[in-house]
Each structure stands twice: as structure tokens, then as C-alpha cells.
Amino acid sequence: MWVSKKKWSDLEKRVADLEEIIQDQLVLTNLDSDKISESIKDFIAHYHEATRDTVPKSS
């Protein structure tokens, strides 16, 4: 599946926004911020791995 650069950029922004929302909510629950950051990084790494072949190559 091919995704346009604009759609990919929009998707990356949405993921970043979700990361910020999750961080804010988890901080409010007094969870360990290092553990939270590691979990989010793992999620993003798995996401990028799963969608690696869908990213358009730079022209």
C-alpha cells in the first residue's frame, strides 16, 4: 500500500499528538515516566516496523 507524503506527515503528527495525550494522562496517574516513555517508544518502533513498506520514498 502506498501512502502520500502529506497523508504520512499527517499520520505522524496524529501519532505525536496521541503520544502527548497519553503522556499527560499517565503522568496524572503518577506512573513512572521512564516506563511510560519506554512503552511509547516501543509502540512507535513497532508501528514504524509494521508500516515501513508503506512509506513513500523521497523523490
C-alpha positions in Angstrom: 0.0 0.0 0.0 1.3 3.4 -0.9 0.7 6.5 1.2 1.2 10.0 0.0 3.8 12.2 1.8 1.1 14.5 3.1 -1.0 11.7 4.5 2.1 10.2 6.1 3.1 13.5 7.6 -0.5 14.0 8.9 -0.4 10.5 10.4 2.9 11.1 12.1 1.5 14.3 13.6 -1.5 12.5 14.9 0.7 9.8 16.5 2.8 12.6 18.1 -0.4 14.2 19.4 -1.6 10.9 20.8 1.8 10.4 22.5 1.5 13.7 24.2 -2.1 13.0 25.4 -1.0 9.6 26.7 2.0 11.1 28.5 -0.2 13.7 30.1 -2.8 11.2 31.3 -0.2 8.8 32.6 1.6 11.5 34.5 -1.6 12.3 36.2 -1.8 8.8 37.4 1.7 9.0 38.9 3.2 6.2 36.9 7.0 6.1 36.3 7.7 8.5 33.5 10.7 6.4 32.3 8.5 3.3 31.9 5.9 5.4 30.1 8.5 6.8 27.7 9.8 3.3 27.0 6.3 1.9 26.3 5.6 4.7 23.9 8.9 4.3 22.1 8.2 0.6 21.8 4.8 1.3 20.4 6.2 3.7 17.8 9.0 1.3 16.9 6.5 -1.5 16.3 4.3 0.9 14.4 7.2 2.1 12.1 8.2 -1.6 11.6 4.7 -2.5 10.6 4.3 0.4 8.2 7.8 0.6 6.9 7.0 -0.7 3.4 4.1 1.8 3.0 6.2 5.0 3.3 6.8 6.7 0.0 10.4 7.1 -1.0 11.7 10.7 -1.2 11.9 12.0 -4.7 
